[in-house]
Amino acid sequence: WDADNPEPRATVSDVANHIDRIREKAGIDHIGIGSDFDGITRVPEGLEDVSKYPVLTAELLRREYSEED
């Protein structure tokens, strides 16, 4: 059953949505992005490792975050 019905994976857009929400509620100074994937079995699609972080950066810039943010 699992092979035929895999759980959906979060996307880069989903991650950016979470970051947007944190910025709304707590402010930009309370957002941190780490690269430690130890202890998790699933990662967002498109963010499989730190080499993919430019994709997230591009999405945040598209959403009008600044380079300084």
Secondary structure, DSSP 8 states (H G I E B T S, - for coil): -TTTS-----BHHHHHHHHHHHHHHH-GGG-------TT-S---BT-SSGGGHHHHHHHHHHTT--S--
